[in-house]
Structures are given as structure tokens and as C-alpha cells.
Amino acid sequence: MTDADPDTRTLVLLRHAKAEQGSDAADDAERPLSARGESDAAAAGAWLARNGLLPDVVICSTARRTRQTWHGVAMGMTGSPPEGGPTGPRPTVRYEPGAYDAHPEELLALVRTVDPAARTALLIAHNPGISLLSALLDPDGAAEEGLRTAELAVHRGRFDWAGLSRAGALITAGHTARD
């Protein structure tokens, strides 16, 4: 399996970066990133860029902390805001309300809608769904404790997006900003 293989796809799963603690469950979707979270998101983006994992498509939960995580990742990848800048084409970004508080099967359904021409997709979502999706895609490679905040799990395999299924994409790399 090589990157030159037209059937190889890469799905990068990212748990949102560290957020401020909320005062109650009613405002959970509006919790902003902490200063550490902003730094970790940029570090995740820089890691993606260094490893040639720039996404063609980004699927992002609509929660404030995931949108801010995407902004930080984009800044880390390119050194400029996701709205524009001097470096290369921008990915298609889809903000999906269904990615908030989603079960792994619901997240997988979102991934299955990725444009067939896309080779790399980035999904930014929440635990436990994002960690459970990683385990569903690679039961032997996923960490038992799940993804930490701002942790990336890179899944790769020979599949088409619409046909991605259980045990269909092995974890080939990963990154976490902090130990």
C-alpha cells in the first residue's frame, strides 16, 4: 500500500483540543478552547503538514471547541487563517451538527459521504465517539484508553469512502501534543 496507489485513502481522526471547563451541561457546545488547547491544535496542524497529511476534506463538529480546533490546525498547517493565505489549495470544510455527541456509526456515516475523489479526510469530533470510531476501524491498533485531547490517529487503507467499514483502515501513525 503506497500513497501512489489510487485506491489508498487516509482518514485522520482528531479529538478536539483542550477546552475550558463549562459551568453546566446546557453550555457544553459553546465551551471555548483553553490556551493549552489553542497551542495543541496548532501543533497538530504543524505535525500534519510535516507528514504530508494535508486534508482534501474536513468534517468538523459544530461545537465551538471543534471549530476552534480546526482553526488552530489550519493555522499550524499553513501559518495563515483557514479563510485564505499564500499556501496551496484549501480543503473543503463541512461543519456537521451530527458530529456533536455522535456514536461511532454516525461518524462513520459522515465519513462515507466524503467526495470519492478525496484522498485524505480529517474528522474533528468528540469522545467517546471519535475514539470508538478509531477502535471500530482498527480494533487491534487503537489505544484502549482512547484519544486524548488534540490527539491524531491516522488510518490508512485501500477503500472507497462510501464502502469504509469495520476493521477497514489500520492506524499507521499518530500524534499527541503532550505526554
C-alpha positions, 0 to 999 in steps of 0.5 A: 500500500503506497500513497501512489496507489489510487485506491489508498485513502487516509482518514485522520481522526482528531479529538478536539483540543483542550477546552475550558471547563463549562459551568453546566451541561446546557453550555457544553457546545459553546465551551471555548478552547483553553490556551493549552488547547489553542497551542495543541491544535496548532501543533497538530496542524504543524505535525500534519503538514510535516507528514504530508497529511494535508486534508482534501476534506474536513468534517468538523463538529459544530461545537465551538471547541471543534471549530476552534480546533480546526482553526488552530490546525489550519493555522499550524498547517499553513501559518495563515487563517483557514479563510485564505493565505499564500499556501496551496489549495484549501480543503473543503470544510463541512461543519456537521451538527451530527458530529456533536455527541455522535456514536461511532456509526454516525461518524462513520456515516459522515465519513462515507459521504466524503467526495470519492475523489478525496484522498485524505479526510480529517474528522474533528469530533468528540469522545467517546465517539471519535475514539470508538470510531478509531477502535471500530476501524482498527480494533487491534491498533487503537489505544484502549484508553482512547484519544486524548485531547488534540490527539491524531490517529491516522488510518490508512487503507485501500477503500472507497469512502462510501464502502469504509467499514469495520476493521477497514483502515489500520492506524499507521501513525499518530500524534499527541501534543503532550505526554 
